[in-house]
Amino acid sequence: MTETVTLDTPAAIAGERDRLKAAVASYGDGAAPFDMAMRRFMMRTFLPFMTGTKCLQVGCAHGDQTTLLLERYDDICVLEPEAEFIDHTRARLGDRVRFVEGFVETYRPTERYDCILFSHVLEHVTDPVVALKALGDLLAPGGKLLIAVPNAEAPSRRIAVKMGVLDHLEALSQADIGAGHRRVYRMDTLERDTRHAGLTIEKTGGIFYKPLANFQLDALIGGPLIGDAFLEGCYQLGLERPTECASLYIVATRGDAA
């Protein structure tokens, strides 16, 4: 476990900004092939739960998921603490979305959202329960919080443990550390943090059965070994075996929702 950092002072916020800037380089100039495929599968998974007209996306990176969200929502606000990612996404999408530079823990808007997408961000934040509670408070009546995180129990990580690359399933790899991850989740720990934030869990599941590491999939996607049929097969198998997927997800609502 990593220590909890509270963003309650200017010095703490400045330190977290420095930490994020150091992680930006790990994202390169844009999404890798596997990340691009996963964004489409995430959108496909979450689409049935995307309610209403107002959407908040937490974390935009280079704007790939934001672009997909625009296929569903006209009213999107992006909350992103890293100015470089905002600049990149704004250059790509212009004024089709609104941007707020800031952290989940300190974001205090007056508006509420029908859908909040919190995809592959929870593993980065200083305190996951605080972040989840803050987002739950931003949901409109009947709104959904869509959470996705990397899965500690994916077969690719199990193989890495057997190889000695990782000490245990919840260990942070060098890629995790470079990307600024503070933790990796199993379904039980993701459910625990969601419940401790006072949220009601509506649905859980996994996205994309993952037999290989990201760098291996990146090298093979688009070639003769991994095409669209293989990717679709992994997505379908993931529906049957959620704890062996690349990502885990939870659809949550406010604990006090009617």
N, C-alpha and C positions, 0 to 999 in steps of 0.2 A: 504494500500500500504506500502511496505517496502522501506527503503531508498536505493538509488542507490549508489553502491560502485564502484569506478573507480580503475581498476588494473593497475595503472600507476607508482607505487613506489614499491620497495622491501618490505616495511612494509605492504602495502595493499595485495600484493601477499602472503606474509607469513601468514597474518591474514585469507585470504581465504583458504589457505591450512589447517590451524588449524580447520577452520569451517567444511571443508570436512571430515577431519579425525574423527571429532566428530559424523558425520552422518553415517560413514561407518558401525558402529555397527548395525544400523537399517536394513541393508541388510542381516544380518545373514550369514550363510555359503553358501547360494545359493538361487536361485529363488524359491519362494513359488509356490504352484500349480496354482493359478490364474495367477501369473506373467508369468509362463511358457506357459500357454495357450494363454495369450495375445501376447507373443512374436511370436507365430506361426500365430496368426490372423493378427498381424501387417505385418509380412513378406508376407502373402497372399494378404493383401491389397496393399502393396507397390510394389510387384513384377512387375506389368505391367509398372511401372514408373522407374524401375531400368535400366538405360541406360548405354551403353558403357562398358568399361573394368576396369576403375580405380574407386575405392570406398573409401571414407573416412567415418569412423564411429566415431562419437563424443560421448565418454562415453561408456565404455564396461562392467562396473560392473564385474560380474563373468564370462563373456564371452558367455552367452547363445545366445544372439542375434548375436554375432560375429560368432559363430558356424553355425547359420542358414545362415548368409551372405556368408559363404564359399561354400554354395550350388550354389550360383550365380556368385561370383567373385573369381578370382585367385589373383588379385592384390588389397589388402585391407591394408589401413593404419588406425590405431586406435589412436585417440587423446584422452588422458585420464589424468586428473590432479592428480589422486590418485594412488600412487605407489603400494599400496596393491592390487588394482584391476588389474593393469598391471601384477604384479607378478602372480596372480591367473590365469589370462587368458593366459599368456605366458606358464605357467606350463601345462595348458590344451591343448593349440594349437601349442606350439613350434614356429618354424620359419615360419609357414604358413601365418602369418600376421606380419606387421611392427608396432612398437609401438613408440609413441611420448608422453613423459610426459609433459603436459602443458595445458594451458587454451586457449579457443577459442579466447579470446580477444587479446592474445599476440602471436598467432600462425601465422608465416609468411613464409610458404614454397614457393619454386619456382614452384613446380608442381601444376597442376590443376586437378580437379576431375570430372568425368562424373556423379557421384552420391554421394551425401552426406546424410547420415542418422543421423538425429538429433532427436532421439526418447527419450522422457521423460527426457530431459536435460534443455529445455528452462525455465522451472519453477524453476531451480536452479541458473541460471546465475545472475551475478550482474546487468547487463543492457541488457534486451532482444533485443532491437533494435540494439545496438552495436554488439551483438553476431550474430544476423541474417545478418547484413550487412557484417560482416567479413566473414561469410560462403558463402554468395552470391558472394563475390569477389574471392572465391576459386573455383567457378564452371568453368569447361571448356565450350566452346561453345556448346549449346544444352543440357547442364547438368541440373540435377534436384536436388533440395534441398527438402528432405522429412522430414517434421516436425510433431511430435506427442507430445501431452501434455495431462495430466489429465483434465477431463471435470468438470467444476463447476456445471453444470446443470444435471448431472447424477441422475437418480431416487434415488439411494442410498444416495446421498447428500441431496436431497430434503426431504427424510424421516428423515435424521439426523437433519435437521433444524426444522421439525415439532416435533421431539422428544426433542428439546432443546439442543442437543449435539453440534450443530453448531449455531452460532448467525445468519449467513446469508450464502448464497450459496458460496460466494467467501472467506469465513473465512478459515483460515488454521486450520486443525485438529491437534491433538497431533501427529498423525502419520506423517502428512505433515511436521510439525516442526522437528520431530526427523529425518526425511529423508533429511532435509536441504532445503525444498521447500521455496521459497520466495513469490510465487504467485500461483493462480489457474486460469485457463482460461475459458471463454466462447468463442464461435465461433467469435463473433464480436470483442472481444479484441485480439484474436489471429490474425484475419485478419488485425486489426489496426496495430499491431506491425510489421507484415510482410510487409504491404504497407509502413509504415514509414521507414523501412530498405531499401526501393527502389527496392523491389522484385515484380515480377509479379506473381499473384496467378493463377495457372493453374487448380487446382481442390481442393475442400474441401470435408470433409466427417467425419463420425464417425466410430469407431471400437468397436463393441460388446455392445449391449444393456445391461445395468448394473442394475439389480434390487436389488442387495445386496452389502454390503460393502466387501472390500477385505478379511477381516478376516473371514467373514461368508462364502464366496465362498471357501476360503482355507479349511475350516472345512468340507465342503460338497462335493467338487470335488473328484471324484473317489469312492464315496459311493453310496448308493441306490437312493439318491435324485438328484444328479447331475452327469450325465454321458456325453458321447460324443454327444449324440443327443440333450440334453439340451443346451450344449455349442454352438453347430452348430446353433440351433434355435436362440440363443441370437445374434450370429454373423449375421445371415440373417435378423433378425428384426432390428439390428443396421443399416443395409443398407437403410432401410426405414425411420428410426427415428434417424438421426445422432446426434441431439442435446441431446439425452438421452443415449448416449453411455459412456463407461468408458473413452475412449480417443477420442480426436478430432485430425484431421490431415489436413495438407495443403501440396500440391505439388507446389513448387515455382521454378521460373527460374529467372535468372538475368534480371533486369529491362531494360538493354540495349541489351538483346538477340535479334538476328535477327529473 
